[in-house]
Amino acid sequence: MSTYDQIYAVVRQIPVGSVATYGQVATLAGLAGKPRVVGYALYRVAPSLTDTIPWHRVVNARGEVSMSALRHGSDYLQRHLLEAEGIEFDSQGRLSLHRYRWQPDSAASQSGQCPLGSVSNPDDNS
């Protein structure tokens, strides 16, 4: 499985109404300390693939949508999609990570296993 596929497998598990941080996804994908790689991978996902890879559910460590001119407006789309899932932002554009952060299966996390074992990749033809 490629690095990006590992990232997408984690992101596919984030439920509606929840978010994860770039660093959290990196750690769960076996890429601890490499949140920028997660950002690069998600930048490559077309907004039309939101149903397949919910890229919009990954935010920065401050609970913000990371704004960038390079995103060609998808940062505004990200906030819109999150709000449509019931996630609320404060007046500074932050969401509460305490309230909305996804907590993957704690049993797998405590055992040191990545919670990806049962995740299927619909793009995998092997």
Salt bridges, closest charged atoms under 4 A:
GLU64 OE1 - ARG62 NE 2.99
GLU64 OE2 - ARG94 NE 2.91
GLU83 OE2 - ARG79 NE 3.01
GLU85 OE2 - HIS56 NE2 2.82
GLU85 OE2 - ARG57 NH2 2.77
GLU88 OE1 - ARG99 NH1 3.45
ASP123 OD2 - ARG12 NH2 3.20
